[in-house]
Amino acid sequence: MANAKTLKLLAQELGVSITTVSRALAGHSDVALKTRKRVDDAARAHGYTPNRNARALVSGRSGFVGFVLPVRGPNLVDSFLGEFITGLSEGLLTHGNDLIIATAAEPSSELSVLRHVVESGRADGMVINRIAETDPRVSFLIERNFPFVAHGRVLDDTTQYNWLDTDGGHAFGEAFDMLYDLGHRHFGLVTIAEAMTFRHLREDGLNAAIARRGDPDVVLDVATAPRFDRGARVSAINDLLRADKRPTAIIALFDELGLSVMEEAARAGLSIPRDLSVVGFDNTLASGVAPPGLTTFDALTRRAAREISEMLIQVIEQPPQEPLTRLIKPVLVARASHGRAPKRAE
């Protein structure tokens, strides 16, 4: 722990007692979270880093938050995950906590790695994301009564737990309305085969928007492929693009799929947006640089991750009586990949 000279210096600078500084640095929960942050910030500014082992002995906490990162294919972290992990780390750092990442490589499952992190006592709480319609990670953490916040929801809305999500259903409804008002009537949806809740909610939002119009001329063709099977994805997209009556507008479940649509459209000799409009979701870095620029929805991923870290610290420090839930509205980023429907579809 800090010596008496350090404690006195910090106490004088912050206008609090030496006892308050000492207990704040030790991680005592009876010191307000805001005060602990002020003390930690001041200590770091003076080059003093509290001894994590000593704090753990006093508070019973490790100071770490866990996140399981699945290893799939050649890319360990995609653009979305990069933003998410950055935001999560930023948010935790403001509270003097650190992120511990455990990788789940085959044949290990995410659940088995998650269980190991929880049972080893390495983390005070967990963050999980990319939630499935029925997710065993959520069930496990609820059963263990272990602090966690999920980025996303299970399909059963009666399950009680802490979550933050982005309203993809609203975004897909907005995308349809925008394209419909530009004259499009033949739509395509490029989606994934996996039973992910975000897929379900976005597709529901699109179908609800179509139903509200009540227009019998609206046609929706759906191309589905396993998420990480690029060959199947390209084949499904080309089935849409090379059909005798192809869509004039395609909405992709997320940007990676939307960018694949633009690549295959270029190979097919189609001009975007003259011949085909494309809309994605997430606003990844690539969506802004791939010509002509993908119209998409900003899921505010980095901000969402920072908010999740704030929620989790609250759950760890002062558990709420009711689960914390937040729904973020995504923001349309209009670029050059959408426009008026062509006068005559091919």
C-alpha positions as CSV (number, residue, x, y, z in Angstrom):
1,M,0.0,0.0,0.0
2,A,1.0,3.7,-0.1
3,N,3.4,5.1,2.5
4,A,2.3,7.8,4.9
5,K,3.9,10.5,2.8
6,T,2.0,9.5,-0.3
7,L,-1.3,9.3,1.6
8,K,-0.8,12.7,3.1
9,L,0.1,14.3,-0.3
10,L,-3.0,12.8,-1.9
11,A,-5.3,13.8,1.0
12,Q,-4.1,17.4,0.9
13,E,-4.5,17.6,-2.9
14,L,-8.0,16.2,-2.9
15,G,-9.3,17.8,0.3
16,V,-10.2,14.6,2.0
17,S,-8.8,12.7,5.0
18,I,-5.8,10.3,4.9
19,T,-8.2,7.5,6.0
20,T,-10.4,8.2,3.0
21,V,-7.5,8.0,0.7
22,S,-6.2,4.8,2.2
23,R,-9.6,3.1,2.1
24,A,-10.2,4.3,-1.5
25,L,-6.9,2.9,-2.7
26,A,-7.7,-0.3,-0.9
27,G,-11.0,-0.6,-2.8
28,H,-13.3,-0.4,0.1
29,S,-17.0,-0.2,-1.0
30,D,-17.9,2.2,1.8
31,V,-16.0,4.9,0.0
32,A,-18.2,6.4,-2.8
33,L,-17.3,5.3,-6.3
34,K,-16.8,8.8,-7.5
35,T,-14.3,9.5,-4.6
36,R,-12.4,6.3,-5.3
37,K,-12.1,7.3,-8.9
38,R,-10.7,10.8,-7.9
39,V,-8.2,9.1,-5.6
40,D,-7.1,6.6,-8.2
41,D,-6.7,9.3,-10.8
42,A,-4.7,11.5,-8.5
43,A,-2.5,8.5,-7.5
44,R,-1.8,7.6,-11.1
45,A,-0.9,11.3,-11.8
46,H,1.7,11.1,-9.1
47,G,3.1,7.9,-10.5
48,Y,1.6,5.7,-7.8
49,T,-0.1,2.5,-8.8
50,P,-2.0,0.7,-6.0
51,N,-0.8,-2.8,-5.3
52,R,-3.5,-5.0,-6.9
53,N,-2.8,-8.0,-4.7
54,A,-3.1,-5.9,-1.5
55,R,-6.4,-4.4,-2.8
56,A,-7.7,-7.8,-3.6
57,L,-6.9,-9.1,-0.1
58,V,-8.9,-6.1,1.4
59,S,-11.8,-5.9,-1.0
60,G,-12.1,-9.5,-2.1
61,R,-12.0,-8.3,-5.7
62,S,-9.4,-8.8,-8.5
63,G,-9.9,-5.5,-10.3
64,F,-10.4,-7.4,-13.6
65,V,-13.4,-7.8,-15.8
66,G,-13.5,-10.8,-18.1
67,F,-14.3,-11.2,-21.8
68,V,-14.2,-14.4,-23.8
69,L,-12.9,-13.9,-27.4
70,P,-13.8,-16.7,-29.8
71,V,-11.1,-17.5,-32.3
72,R,-12.7,-18.1,-35.7
73,G,-10.7,-18.2,-39.0
74,P,-7.6,-16.1,-39.8
75,N,-8.9,-12.9,-38.2
76,L,-8.7,-12.9,-34.4
77,V,-10.6,-9.5,-34.1
78,D,-12.9,-8.1,-36.7
79,S,-13.7,-4.4,-37.1
80,F,-16.8,-4.6,-34.8
81,L,-14.9,-6.5,-32.0
82,G,-12.0,-4.1,-32.3
83,E,-14.3,-1.1,-31.6
84,F,-16.1,-3.0,-28.8
85,I,-13.0,-4.1,-26.9
86,T,-11.5,-0.6,-27.2
87,G,-14.6,1.0,-25.8
88,L,-14.8,-1.6,-23.0
89,S,-11.2,-1.1,-22.0
90,E,-11.6,2.7,-22.0
91,G,-14.7,2.6,-19.8
92,L,-13.1,0.2,-17.3
93,L,-9.9,2.2,-17.1
94,T,-11.8,5.2,-15.8
95,H,-12.7,3.1,-12.7
96,G,-9.2,1.7,-12.2
97,N,-10.3,-1.7,-13.6
98,D,-8.6,-3.7,-16.3
99,L,-10.0,-6.1,-19.0
100,I,-8.8,-9.7,-19.1
101,I,-9.4,-11.4,-22.4
102,A,-9.6,-15.2,-22.6
103,T,-9.5,-16.8,-26.0
104,A,-11.8,-19.7,-27.0
105,A,-10.1,-21.7,-29.7
106,E,-11.5,-24.9,-31.1
107,P,-12.2,-27.4,-29.6
108,S,-12.9,-25.3,-26.5
109,S,-16.3,-23.7,-26.4
110,E,-17.0,-20.1,-25.3
111,L,-19.1,-21.5,-22.4
112,S,-16.3,-23.8,-21.1
113,V,-13.8,-20.9,-21.2
114,L,-16.3,-18.6,-19.6
115,R,-16.9,-21.2,-16.8
116,H,-13.1,-21.4,-16.2
117,V,-12.7,-17.7,-15.9
118,V,-15.6,-17.5,-13.4
119,E,-14.6,-20.5,-11.3
120,S,-11.0,-19.4,-11.2
121,G,-11.9,-16.1,-9.5
122,R,-9.8,-14.2,-12.0
123,A,-12.6,-11.7,-12.7
124,D,-15.0,-9.7,-10.7
125,G,-17.6,-9.7,-13.5
126,M,-18.0,-10.7,-17.2
127,V,-19.1,-9.0,-20.4
128,I,-20.6,-11.2,-23.1
129,N,-21.7,-10.2,-26.6
130,R,-23.2,-11.6,-29.8
131,I,-26.1,-13.2,-27.9
132,A,-27.9,-16.2,-29.4
133,E,-31.7,-16.6,-29.3
134,T,-31.1,-19.2,-26.5
135,D,-27.7,-18.5,-25.0
136,P,-26.2,-21.0,-22.5
137,R,-23.7,-18.3,-21.3
138,V,-26.6,-16.1,-20.0
139,S,-28.2,-19.1,-18.3
140,F,-24.9,-20.1,-16.6
141,L,-24.1,-16.6,-15.3
142,I,-27.6,-16.2,-14.0
143,E,-27.5,-19.6,-12.2
144,R,-24.1,-18.7,-10.7
145,N,-25.4,-15.2,-9.7
146,F,-22.2,-13.8,-11.2
147,P,-22.1,-10.1,-12.1
148,F,-22.3,-9.6,-15.9
149,V,-23.7,-7.4,-18.6
150,A,-24.6,-8.7,-22.0
151,H,-24.3,-6.7,-25.2
152,G,-27.6,-8.0,-26.7
153,R,-30.6,-10.0,-25.6
154,V,-31.9,-13.5,-25.6
155,L,-35.2,-14.0,-27.5
156,D,-37.2,-14.8,-24.3
157,D,-37.8,-11.3,-23.0
158,T,-38.9,-12.6,-19.6
159,T,-35.4,-13.6,-18.7
160,Q,-34.1,-11.1,-16.2
161,Y,-30.5,-9.9,-16.5
162,N,-28.4,-6.8,-17.2
163,W,-28.1,-5.9,-20.9
164,L,-27.5,-3.1,-23.4
165,D,-28.6,-3.5,-27.0
166,T,-28.8,-1.5,-30.2
167,D,-32.3,-1.2,-31.7
168,G,-31.6,-3.0,-35.0
169,G,-35.3,-3.6,-35.6
170,H,-36.0,0.2,-35.7
171,A,-33.0,0.6,-38.1
172,F,-34.2,-2.0,-40.5
173,G,-37.6,-0.5,-40.6
174,E,-36.1,3.0,-41.2
175,A,-34.0,1.5,-44.0
176,F,-37.0,0.0,-45.7
177,D,-39.0,3.2,-45.4
178,M,-36.1,5.3,-46.9
179,L,-35.7,2.9,-49.9
180,Y,-39.5,2.6,-50.4
181,D,-39.8,6.4,-50.6
182,L,-37.1,6.3,-53.3
183,G,-39.3,4.1,-55.4
184,H,-38.0,0.7,-54.6
185,R,-40.5,-2.2,-54.5
186,H,-38.3,-5.3,-55.0
187,F,-36.0,-5.8,-52.0
188,G,-33.4,-8.3,-51.0
189,L,-32.2,-9.3,-47.6
190,V,-28.8,-10.8,-47.0
191,T,-28.7,-12.6,-43.7
192,I,-27.1,-15.4,-41.7
193,A,-28.2,-18.9,-40.9
194,E,-27.3,-18.8,-37.2
195,A,-30.0,-18.3,-34.6
196,M,-28.7,-15.0,-33.3
197,T,-31.2,-12.6,-31.6
198,F,-29.9,-9.6,-33.5
199,R,-30.7,-11.4,-36.7
200,H,-34.2,-12.1,-35.5
201,L,-34.9,-8.6,-34.3
202,R,-33.6,-6.9,-37.5
203,E,-35.6,-9.2,-39.7
204,D,-38.7,-8.6,-37.6
205,G,-38.2,-4.8,-38.0
206,L,-37.9,-5.1,-41.7
207,N,-41.0,-7.4,-42.1
208,A,-43.0,-5.1,-39.8
209,A,-42.2,-2.1,-41.9
210,I,-43.2,-3.9,-45.1
211,A,-46.5,-4.9,-43.4
212,R,-47.2,-1.3,-42.4
213,R,-47.1,-0.2,-46.0
214,G,-49.6,-2.8,-47.1
215,D,-48.4,-2.6,-50.6
216,P,-48.9,-5.8,-52.7
217,D,-46.2,-4.7,-55.1
218,V,-43.5,-5.1,-52.5
219,V,-41.4,-8.2,-52.9
220,L,-38.7,-9.5,-50.5
221,D,-36.1,-12.1,-51.6
222,V,-33.9,-13.5,-48.8
223,A,-30.4,-14.8,-49.2
224,T,-29.1,-16.9,-46.2
225,A,-25.7,-18.4,-45.6
226,P,-23.7,-19.5,-42.5
227,R,-21.9,-16.5,-41.0
228,F,-18.4,-17.7,-41.5
229,D,-18.7,-19.5,-44.8
230,R,-17.6,-17.0,-47.4
231,G,-18.2,-19.3,-50.3
232,A,-21.8,-19.9,-49.3
233,R,-22.3,-16.2,-48.8
234,V,-21.0,-15.3,-52.2
235,S,-23.1,-18.0,-53.8
236,A,-26.3,-16.8,-52.0
237,I,-25.6,-13.1,-53.0
238,N,-25.1,-14.0,-56.6
239,D,-28.4,-16.0,-56.6
240,L,-30.0,-12.6,-55.8
241,L,-28.0,-10.5,-58.3
242,R,-28.2,-12.9,-61.2
243,A,-31.9,-13.7,-61.0
244,D,-34.1,-12.9,-63.9
245,K,-36.0,-10.4,-61.7
246,R,-33.4,-9.2,-59.2
247,P,-33.9,-6.8,-56.3
248,T,-33.3,-3.1,-56.9
249,A,-32.3,-2.6,-53.2
250,I,-30.6,-5.0,-50.8
251,I,-30.4,-4.6,-47.0
252,A,-27.6,-6.5,-45.4
253,L,-27.7,-7.8,-41.8
254,F,-24.4,-6.1,-41.1
255,D,-21.7,-4.2,-43.0
256,E,-19.5,-7.2,-43.8
257,L,-22.4,-8.7,-45.8
258,G,-23.2,-5.3,-47.4
259,L,-19.6,-5.0,-48.6
260,S,-19.8,-8.5,-50.1
261,V,-22.9,-7.4,-52.0
262,M,-21.1,-4.4,-53.4
263,E,-18.1,-6.5,-54.4
264,E,-20.3,-9.1,-56.2
265,A,-22.4,-6.4,-57.8
266,A,-19.3,-4.9,-59.3
267,R,-18.2,-8.3,-60.7
268,A,-21.7,-8.6,-62.2
269,G,-21.3,-5.3,-64.0
270,L,-23.9,-3.5,-61.8
271,S,-23.5,0.1,-60.9
272,I,-24.2,1.3,-57.4
273,P,-26.5,3.0,-56.8
274,R,-27.7,3.4,-60.3
275,D,-28.7,-0.2,-60.7
276,L,-28.7,-1.4,-57.1
277,S,-29.0,0.3,-53.7
278,V,-27.2,-1.3,-50.7
279,V,-27.6,-0.6,-47.0
280,G,-25.7,-2.2,-44.2
281,F,-25.5,-2.0,-40.4
282,D,-22.7,-1.2,-37.8
283,N,-20.7,1.6,-39.6
284,T,-17.5,-0.3,-39.5
285,L,-14.3,1.5,-40.8
286,A,-14.4,-0.4,-44.1
287,S,-18.0,0.8,-44.8
288,G,-16.7,4.4,-45.2
289,V,-13.7,3.7,-47.5
290,A,-15.1,1.0,-49.8
291,P,-16.3,2.8,-53.0
292,P,-18.7,4.4,-53.4
293,G,-19.2,4.4,-49.6
294,L,-21.8,2.1,-47.9
295,T,-24.9,3.6,-46.5
296,T,-25.3,2.1,-43.1
297,F,-26.4,2.6,-39.5
298,D,-23.9,3.5,-36.8
299,A,-24.4,1.0,-34.0
300,L,-22.4,3.3,-31.7
301,T,-20.3,0.3,-30.8
302,R,-17.5,2.0,-28.9
303,R,-20.0,4.2,-26.9
304,A,-22.1,1.1,-26.2
305,A,-19.1,-0.8,-24.8
306,R,-18.1,2.1,-22.6
307,E,-21.7,2.2,-21.2
308,I,-21.6,-1.5,-20.6
309,S,-18.4,-1.1,-18.6
310,E,-20.2,1.6,-16.5
311,M,-23.2,-0.7,-16.0
312,L,-21.0,-3.6,-14.9
313,I,-19.0,-1.6,-12.4
314,Q,-22.3,-0.5,-10.9
315,V,-23.5,-4.2,-10.8
316,I,-20.3,-5.2,-9.1
317,E,-20.1,-2.3,-6.6
318,Q,-23.7,-1.6,-5.8
319,P,-26.0,-4.4,-7.2
320,P,-29.3,-2.9,-8.4
321,Q,-32.6,-4.3,-7.1
322,E,-33.8,-4.7,-10.7
323,P,-31.7,-5.6,-13.8
324,L,-30.1,-2.7,-15.7
325,T,-31.3,-2.5,-19.3
326,R,-30.6,0.0,-22.0
327,L,-31.7,0.2,-25.7
328,I,-29.6,2.5,-28.0
329,K,-31.1,3.9,-31.2
330,P,-28.6,3.6,-34.1
331,V,-28.0,6.6,-36.4
332,L,-28.3,6.5,-40.2
333,V,-25.1,7.3,-42.0
334,A,-26.1,8.2,-45.5
335,R,-23.4,7.6,-48.0
336,A,-23.4,6.9,-51.8
337,S,-24.6,3.3,-52.0
338,H,-28.3,4.1,-52.1
339,G,-30.5,6.1,-54.5
340,R,-33.7,6.2,-56.4
341,A,-35.0,2.9,-57.9
342,P,-34.0,2.3,-61.5
343,K,-36.9,2.9,-63.9
344,R,-36.8,-0.6,-65.1
345,A,-35.3,-3.5,-63.2
346,E,-33.4,-6.1,-65.1
